[in-house]
Amino acid sequence: MPKPTADVWAGRPVLVTGHTGFKGSWLSSWLTRLGSVVTGFSDGVPTEPSLYELTGLAERITSLRGDVADPVALATAVEEARPSVIFHLAAQPLVRASYDNPVETFRTNVLGTVQVLEAARRATHPIDAVVIVTTDKCYENRAWEYGYREDDRLGGRDPYSASKAAAELVTRSYRDALLTPAGGPPVVTVRAGNVIGGGDWAADRLLPDIVRAAAAPRPRLVLRNPSAQRPWQHVLDCLAGYLLLTERLLTDPDLAGPWNFGPDVAQAASVAEVVERFVDGLGRQIEVSVESDHQRHEELLLSLDATRARRRLGWDTRFDLEAAIATTAAWYAAYLDGRDVRELTERQIIAYEERLPRPA
């Protein structure tokens, strides 16, 4: 898997929706390092603390505020940024939160995707590629032991998963019926899951919950499903896939469609195992207990088959489970110790790039 090509990204205008979130902040930081002219669009900073603020992204990119489901705000942002590439990450990203607010989850995740695609369709300047970020949870989960492939059936029992499956269907319709026939930009959806990395502060996520517990006067962590199995991956691994796919899409629009970016199923580990490794990496003592929530269903087994990305793009993960957890723990340990995580974030991106060969 080659490293991102500076000549492709330097000076290229890019719009990132959801740039203030965890994955959006990492992507915006990487694009800025590559020399892209990044404009972010979001309805505010979703967490306190936030990777966006800790890394000083507001000083390095243009940040526009608005609701992704608002057609006027979205169209105005596209016209102002005049992007060559759009990365759509803005979302309500949490399964448990979708039970509390299903209407907002569907509005943001489905209608928001509609408005991004509609703004791209009606843009007054050429757009070269649109990347819609969804999730592994867009598949109808049948508790298979093997990974889901891009052509497996979409579905979702909880509102979050269903909203992301719907976003996939919306994207397919726009691509096949409205954009491709009219000579519009090629569109891909990218699916990853159980992404970890420094700077994630979302509620009801495993590693942020551990960090919050570690910082509390009485360090105590409550687990819901310690036996749940997931193939965990570092955020830079899936973002490298997004960047690589986009580069190829700029010259080969036939790559339009859905793509999985997930680690090999052999890298799966239980929640309990990840907790043990991550707590060791933090160097903190935390009391762990289990309290099951039978009212809110969460899938216990879910993984992706990324054979297509491996064979057609040459993509693969560069962090195994041990390295992904260690790199993430090092980031949070630095934060808990009061060190400069902006510099650390930059160094982790550079260190990751050094794992990648230069393009041939």
Secondary structure by P-SEA (a helix, b strand, c coil): cccccccccccbbbbbcccccaaaaaaaaaaaaaccbbbbbcccccccccccccccccccbbbbbcccccaaaaaaaaaaacccbbbbccccccaaaaaacaaaaaaaaaaaaaaaaaaaaaccccccbbbbbbccccccccccccccccccbbbbccaaaaaaaaaaaaaaaaaccccccccccbbbbbbbcccccccccccccaaaaaaaaaacccbbbbbcccccccccccaaaaaaaaaaaaaaaacccccccbbbbbccccccccaaaaaaaaaaaacbbbbbbbbbbccbbbbcccccccccccccccccccccaaaaaaaaaaaaaaaaacccaaaaaaaaaaaaaaaccccc
